């Protein structure tokens, strides 16, 4: 990390993907230089979950989450759940996810998506792990299932795409919201409205790398260093110094995800 750079936590990335096979170490180095003190690499099927755990084992500033995305909902049977249970018991696995519903692409039948979502929420309750939620065009259904299955869980809505009204509902339930590159987009007014009204003790920052690169890199491969651009835009919207956003969202990430060994000033 560069001297004086505010410590940031990249709460949602996919650095295990093939997109980084040619420059993974350099990508991580750039993120650290940009102030990223902690990374959460997020699984979306069994293979990516295993790779995420491997990254967390190899890098002291990485943590992992494990889960099966709604696109692959039909894979969430007893054998897959047993594998996720084993992976989820690893000490550097801090969440179950990303799990949820995707009614935009509908790559799995919606009934299968709902059942897979419920099964993995129950697994998270068994393991006492937070959950990282994927919600695309399924806001009401996601909130309904969370209301029925997520009692006692720490809930993180990744890449939050709802409006301020939905954000207020989530805050009432005690959920955490994560904002990414959309807050920088010219058509990202709704994300900026959410950023403006969010208390910093419920706000997380992410990139969803390699997806959703912020302006001025929109359309290119994303990388965790650009979480700094998300922090800068949130600071602008809220009218505070970016160091405040970095410090407070890092504290929030540590509290929400149990990132042992990390402080708001960086690794301890």
C-alpha positions in Angstrom: 0.0 0.0 0.0 1.3 3.4 -0.9 2.3 5.6 2.2 -0.6 7.7 3.2 -3.2 5.9 1.0 -6.4 5.3 2.9 -7.1 1.6 3.6 -9.9 0.2 1.5 -11.6 -3.2 1.4 -12.6 -4.7 -1.9 -15.6 -6.7 -0.7 -16.5 -8.4 -3.9 -14.1 -9.6 -6.7 -13.4 -12.6 -8.8 -9.7 -12.6 -9.3 -9.7 -16.4 -9.7 -11.2 -16.0 -13.2 -9.3 -16.7 -16.4 -9.4 -13.0 -17.2 -6.5 -12.5 -14.8 -4.4 -15.6 -15.7 -1.9 -13.4 -17.5 -1.4 -10.7 -14.9 -3.0 -11.8 -11.6 0.0 -10.8 -9.4 0.3 -7.5 -11.1 -3.4 -6.8 -10.7 -3.1 -7.5 -7.0 0.0 -5.3 -6.7 -1.8 -2.4 -8.4 -4.7 -2.8 -5.9 -2.5 -2.8 -2.9 -0.7 0.3 -4.2 -4.1 2.0 -4.6 -4.8 1.4 -0.9 -6.7 -1.9 -1.0 -5.8 -3.6 2.4 -8.2 -6.5 2.1 -9.9 -8.5 -0.7 -12.9 -10.8 -0.5 -12.8 -13.2 -3.5 -16.3 -14.5 -4.1 -17.3 -17.9 -5.4 -20.2 -18.5 -7.7 -20.0 -22.2 -8.3 -18.0 -25.1 -6.7 -15.0 -24.6 -8.9 -14.7 -20.9 -8.3 -15.4 -21.4 -4.6 -12.5 -23.8 -4.4 -10.2 -21.3 -6.2 -11.3 -18.5 -3.9 -10.4 -20.5 -0.9 -7.0 -21.2 -2.5 -6.4 -17.5 -3.1 -7.2 -16.8 0.5 -4.8 -19.5 1.7 -2.0 -18.0 -0.4 -2.5 -14.3 0.4 -2.7 -12.9 3.9 -4.9 -10.0 2.8 -7.5 -12.2 1.0 -10.6 -13.8 2.4 -13.1 -16.0 0.5 -16.8 -16.6 0.1 -18.3 -19.8 -1.2 -21.6 -20.4 -2.9 -23.5 -21.2 -6.0 -25.0 -18.4 -8.2 -28.6 -18.6 -9.3 -27.5 -19.3 -12.9 -26.4 -22.7 -11.6 -29.2 -23.3 -9.2 -29.9 -26.9 -10.4 -26.4 -27.9 -9.1 -27.5 -27.2 -5.5 -28.2 -30.7 -4.4 -27.0 -32.7 -1.3 -23.5 -33.4 -2.7 -22.9 -29.7 -3.6 -24.2 -28.6 -0.3 -21.8 -31.0 1.5 -18.9 -29.6 -0.5 -19.9 -26.0 0.4 -20.3 -27.0 4.0 -16.7 -28.3 4.0 -15.4 -25.2 2.2 -17.4 -22.9 4.4 -15.8 -24.3 7.5 -12.4 -23.1 6.3 -11.0 -20.3 8.7 -10.6 -17.7 5.9 -14.1 -18.2 4.4 -16.1 -15.3 5.7 -19.4 -15.7 3.9 -21.7 -17.9 1.8 -22.3 -16.3 -1.6 -22.9 -15.1 -4.0 -26.3 -16.6 -3.8 -29.8 -15.3 -4.6 -32.0 -14.7 -7.6 -31.5 -13.6 -11.2 -34.7 -12.9 -13.0 -33.0 -10.9 -15.7 -31.1 -13.7 -17.5 -33.3 -16.5 -16.1 -30.6 -19.1 -16.9 -32.2 -21.5 -14.3 -35.9 -22.0 -13.7 -37.2 -19.6 -11.1 -38.5 -22.3 -8.9 -35.0 -23.9 -8.9 -33.4 -20.5 -8.1 -35.7 -20.0 -5.1 -35.0 -23.5 -3.7 -31.2 -23.1 -4.2 -31.4 -19.8 -2.5 -33.2 -21.2 0.5 -30.9 -24.2 0.9 -27.8 -22.0 0.9 -29.4 -19.5 3.4 -30.0 -22.5 5.7 -26.4 -23.6 5.2 -25.2 -20.1 6.2 -27.4 -20.3 9.4 -25.9 -23.7 10.2 -22.3 -22.4 9.7 -23.1 -19.0 11.2 -21.7 -17.1 8.2 -22.8 -13.9 6.6 -24.5 -14.2 3.2 -23.6 -12.2 0.0 -26.7 -11.8 -2.1 -27.0 -11.5 -5.9 -30.3 -9.8 -6.8 -31.1 -8.9 -10.3 -34.6 -7.9 -11.3 -35.9 -9.9 -8.3 -36.1 -7.3 -5.5 -39.4 -8.2 -3.9 -38.7 -12.0 -4.1 -35.3 -11.6 -2.6 -36.5 -9.6 0.3 -39.4 -12.0 0.9 -37.1 -15.0 1.0 -34.6 -13.2 3.2 -37.4 -12.3 5.6 -38.4 -16.0 5.8 -34.9 -17.6 5.9 -32.3 -15.1 7.1 -33.2 -14.4 10.7 -30.0 -13.9 12.7 -27.8 -13.7 9.6 -25.6 -10.9 8.5 -26.9 -10.0 5.0 -24.9 -8.2 2.4 -26.7 -7.1 -0.8 -23.9 -7.1 -3.4 -23.9 -4.6 -6.2 -27.1 -3.1 -4.9 -29.4 -2.1 -7.7 -32.5 -1.1 -5.9 -33.7 2.5 -5.3 -33.6 4.5 -2.1 -37.0 3.1 -1.0 -35.7 -0.4 -1.2 -32.5 0.7 0.5 -34.5 2.1 3.4 -36.3 -1.3 3.7 -33.0 -3.1 3.8 -31.7 -0.7 6.5 -34.7 -1.4 8.6 -33.9 -5.1 8.4 -30.3 -4.5 9.4 -28.8 -5.4 6.1 -25.6 -4.1 4.6 -25.5 -2.7 1.0 -22.5 -2.8 -1.3 -22.0 -0.2 -4.1 -19.7 -0.6 -7.0 -18.9 1.0 -10.4 -22.5 1.9 -11.2 -22.3 4.9 -8.7 -19.8 6.5 -11.2 -21.9 6.0 -14.4 -23.6 8.9 -16.1 -26.9 7.0 -15.8 -26.1 6.0 -12.2 -28.3 8.5 -10.5 -30.2 5.9 -8.5 -27.0 4.4 -7.2 -25.8 7.9 -6.2 -29.1 8.6 -4.4 -28.6 5.4 -2.4 -25.0 6.4 -1.6 -26.2 9.8 -0.4 -28.7 8.4 2.1 -26.7 5.4 3.3 -25.1 5.5 6.8 -21.4 4.6 6.5 -21.8 1.9 9.2 -24.0 -0.1 6.7 -22.1 0.7 3.4 -19.6 -1.5 1.7 -17.5 -0.8 -1.4 -16.7 -3.3 -4.2 -15.8 -3.6 -7.9 -17.3 -7.0 -8.9 -14.1 -7.4 -11.0 -13.7 -8.2 -13.8 -17.2 -6.8 -14.4 -18.8 -3.3 -14.1 -15.7 -1.2 -14.4 -16.3 2.4 -13.2 -16.0 5.4 -15.4 -13.7 6.3 -17.1 -12.9 2.6 -17.7 -16.5 1.5 -18.4 -16.5 -1.4 -20.9 -13.0 -2.6 -20.0 -11.9 -5.4 -17.7 -12.3 -4.2 -14.2 -9.8 -4.7 -11.3 -9.8 -4.1 -7.6 -7.6 -1.0 -7.7 -10.7 0.8 -9.1 -12.5 0.5 -5.8 -10.7 3.7 -5.1 -12.7 5.4 -7.8 -15.9 4.1 -6.2 -14.8 5.5 -2.9 -14.0 8.9 -4.5 -17.5 9.1 -6.1 -19.2 8.2 -2.8 -17.1 10.8 -1.0 -18.2 13.4 -3.7 -21.8 12.5 -3.4 -21.8 12.6 0.4 -19.6 15.8 0.6 -16.9 14.3 2.7 -13.2 13.6 2.3 -12.4 10.2 0.7 -10.3 9.3 3.7 -13.5 9.3 5.8 -15.2 7.0 3.3 -12.2 4.6 3.2 -11.9 4.5 7.0 -15.6 4.0 7.8 -16.4 1.5 5.0 -13.3 -0.5 6.0 -14.6 -0.5 9.6 -18.0 -1.6 8.3 -16.4 -4.4 6.2 -14.4 -5.7 9.1 -17.5 -5.8 11.3 -19.9 -7.3 8.7 -17.5 -10.0 7.4 -15.2 -10.7 10.4 -12.0 -9.9 8.6 -9.6 -11.0 11.3 -6.3 -9.3 11.3 -7.4 -6.2 9.4 -7.9 -2.7 10.9 -9.2 0.5 9.4 -5.6 1.5 9.1 -4.6 -1.6 7.1 -3.2 -5.0 8.1 -2.5 -5.3 11.9 
